[in-house]
Amino acid sequence: MSTKVHQLVDGNGLPLVVLLTAGQAGDSPMFLPLMEHLKVARAAGRPRTRPDLVRGHKAYSSRAIRAHLRDRKIIAVIPVPDDQKGHRLRRGSAGGRPPNFDADTYRGRNVIERRYCDLKQWRGLATRYDKHALTYRAAVVLNAVIAWTRHLSDMP
């Protein structure tokens, strides 16, 4: 009876891609569809579909996601969960090296958390009053449009 909002945001906390899933669905399977929908327009040429780096939550720490990012030459700044560390250490030398993690760069992930806090400031979104997912998604997209309008506005 709940809905989970998945977003890709830029460095300013402005949403680029918004997807919804059922509340019981996992976060990790939604990463690849989010990346497929990413298209940032340029002044000239094709839209950009490859960010420089991805700051992600521990839920996005999987071999498939890291391999996808590595194949596209995107820097992954995703911490490794403790259970994955334990599995790797128990395997000994067969466990391989731990993935690179830059803690200083990861501190910038608070921009993503602030975006979700702004989203939850709308009571209708925080409590999920809407019966249909389409209506709920429209409210989430409207929230994103307002965030972009405020960013692009020349008025304080």
Backbone torsions as a table, in degrees:
resi	resn	phi	psi	omega
1	MET	NA	19.8	179.0
2	SER	-129.5	170.6	-179.4
3	THR	-133.5	138.5	179.5
4	LYS	-107.8	133.0	179.7
5	VAL	-99.5	127.4	176.4
6	HIS	-114.0	130.0	-178.4
7	GLN	-135.3	145.7	163.8
8	LEU	-105.9	128.3	-179.8
9	VAL	-122.7	155.8	177.6
10	ASP	-85.3	-173.5	-177.6
11	GLY	-66.7	-16.5	177.6
12	ASN	-95.5	1.5	-179.2
13	GLY	83.3	17.1	179.3
14	LEU	-93.8	130.0	-175.7
15	PRO	-68.8	136.2	177.3
16	LEU	-107.4	-37.9	-179.7
17	VAL	-137.5	136.7	178.4
18	VAL	-130.6	125.7	175.4
19	LEU	-132.4	152.7	177.1
20	LEU	-119.1	146.6	172.4
21	THR	-138.5	172.9	174.2
22	ALA	-66.0	151.5	-175.4
23	GLY	-62.5	-29.5	-178.3
24	GLN	-84.8	-6.2	-180.0
25	ALA	-73.2	151.1	-179.8
26	GLY	-78.7	163.0	179.1
27	ASP	-81.0	-41.6	-173.2
28	SER	-57.7	-43.5	179.8
29	PRO	-63.6	-17.6	-178.2
30	MET	-86.9	-7.7	-176.6
31	PHE	-64.1	-47.7	-178.1
32	LEU	-65.0	-42.6	174.3
33	PRO	-62.0	-35.3	176.4
34	LEU	-62.0	-45.4	-179.5
35	MET	-66.2	-33.1	178.5
36	GLU	-66.4	-32.3	-178.6
37	HIS	-83.9	-7.3	-176.5
38	LEU	-72.9	117.9	175.7
39	LYS	-146.5	114.3	179.8
40	VAL	-111.6	120.0	-176.6
41	ALA	-67.0	147.6	175.0
42	ARG	-115.6	167.4	177.8
43	ALA	-63.9	-37.7	178.2
44	ALA	-143.1	143.4	176.7
45	GLY	96.3	-172.3	-178.7
46	ARG	-70.7	154.8	177.6
47	PRO	-68.2	151.1	-179.6
48	ARG	-80.2	131.7	-179.0
49	THR	-122.3	2.0	-176.3
50	ARG	-127.1	109.4	176.2
51	PRO	-73.2	164.6	177.9
52	ASP	-71.1	-42.5	179.0
53	LEU	-149.0	160.5	178.9
54	VAL	-124.1	121.5	173.0
55	ARG	-98.4	116.6	-176.2
56	GLY	-128.4	161.5	177.1
57	HIS	-75.3	164.6	178.4
58	LYS	-57.1	-26.2	180.0
59	ALA	-62.6	-22.7	-178.8
60	TYR	-93.5	11.7	179.2
61	SER	-88.7	93.7	176.0
62	SER	-142.0	159.9	-180.0
63	ARG	-62.5	-40.2	-177.4
64	ALA	-64.2	-43.9	-179.2
65	ILE	-67.8	-44.5	179.4
66	ARG	-63.6	-38.9	177.9
67	ALA	-65.7	-41.3	178.4
68	HIS	-60.8	-45.7	179.5
69	LEU	-65.4	-41.2	179.7
70	ARG	-63.9	-41.0	179.3
71	ASP	-63.2	-33.9	-179.7
72	ARG	-91.8	5.3	178.8
73	LYS	59.1	44.4	176.6
74	ILE	-108.4	132.1	179.9
75	ILE	-74.7	127.9	178.9
76	ALA	-99.1	119.0	175.4
77	VAL	-113.0	78.6	-175.5
78	ILE	-130.7	121.4	178.4
79	PRO	-69.5	155.0	179.0
80	VAL	-94.2	128.4	177.7
81	PRO	-64.4	154.8	-177.4
82	ASP	-59.9	-36.6	-179.2
83	ASP	-66.1	-36.2	177.5
84	GLN	-69.0	-36.4	175.7
85	LYS	-61.1	-45.2	-180.0
86	GLY	-61.7	-43.0	178.5
87	HIS	-61.0	-43.1	-179.0
88	ARG	-65.8	-42.5	-178.6
89	LEU	-68.3	-36.1	178.5
90	ARG	-65.6	-28.3	179.5
91	ARG	-78.4	-9.8	178.2
92	GLY	70.0	-137.7	-178.0
93	SER	-67.2	-21.7	177.5
94	ALA	-75.2	-13.3	-179.5
95	GLY	-73.6	-17.5	178.2
96	GLY	82.7	-179.3	179.8
97	ARG	-83.1	151.5	174.3
98	PRO	-72.4	148.7	178.6
99	PRO	-67.9	152.7	177.2
100	ASN	-63.5	144.0	178.0
101	PHE	-147.8	122.4	179.1
102	ASP	-103.9	104.0	-176.2
103	ALA	-64.6	-34.3	179.7
104	ASP	-65.7	-42.2	178.0
105	THR	-68.5	-34.6	-178.6
106	TYR	-65.0	-25.1	178.8
107	ARG	-60.1	-22.9	177.8
108	GLY	-72.5	-5.0	-179.9
109	ARG	-69.2	-13.7	178.3
110	ASN	-61.8	-20.6	176.6
111	VAL	-61.9	-39.8	179.4
112	ILE	-66.6	-45.2	179.9
113	GLU	-63.2	-38.0	177.9
114	ARG	-65.4	-34.4	177.1
115	ARG	-62.3	-44.0	178.2
116	TYR	-66.4	-34.5	176.4
117	CYS	-65.1	-41.3	176.6
118	ASP	-62.5	-39.2	179.4
119	LEU	-63.8	-41.7	-177.5
120	LYS	-75.7	-6.6	175.7
121	GLN	-71.6	-17.9	174.6
122	TRP	-83.5	116.5	-175.0
123	ARG	-59.2	-39.0	179.8
124	GLY	-63.3	-33.2	177.8
125	LEU	-79.5	-38.3	-177.9
126	ALA	-67.9	-34.8	-177.2
127	THR	-100.7	-8.4	177.4
128	ARG	57.6	61.3	178.5
129	TYR	-70.4	-29.0	-173.0
130	ASP	-69.2	139.2	-179.5
131	LYS	-79.0	-37.2	-175.8
132	HIS	-103.1	142.1	-179.4
133	ALA	-64.2	-32.5	-180.0
134	LEU	-62.9	-41.8	178.7
135	THR	-68.1	-40.5	178.7
136	TYR	-63.6	-43.5	179.1
137	ARG	-63.7	-36.6	177.8
138	ALA	-60.9	-39.5	178.2
139	ALA	-67.0	-38.8	178.6
140	VAL	-65.3	-42.5	178.5
141	VAL	-66.4	-39.5	176.6
142	LEU	-60.9	-40.1	176.2
143	ASN	-60.8	-40.3	178.2
144	ALA	-66.1	-40.7	179.2
145	VAL	-63.1	-41.3	178.6
146	ILE	-64.8	-39.9	177.8
147	ALA	-61.8	-43.5	178.7
148	TRP	-66.7	-39.2	179.5
149	THR	-63.3	-42.9	177.7
150	ARG	-62.7	-39.2	-178.8
151	HIS	-66.9	-40.3	-175.3
152	LEU	-87.0	-10.5	-177.5
153	SER	-70.9	146.4	176.5
154	ASP	-93.4	1.4	177.2
155	MET	-96.2	143.6	179.9
156	PRO	-71.2	NA	NA
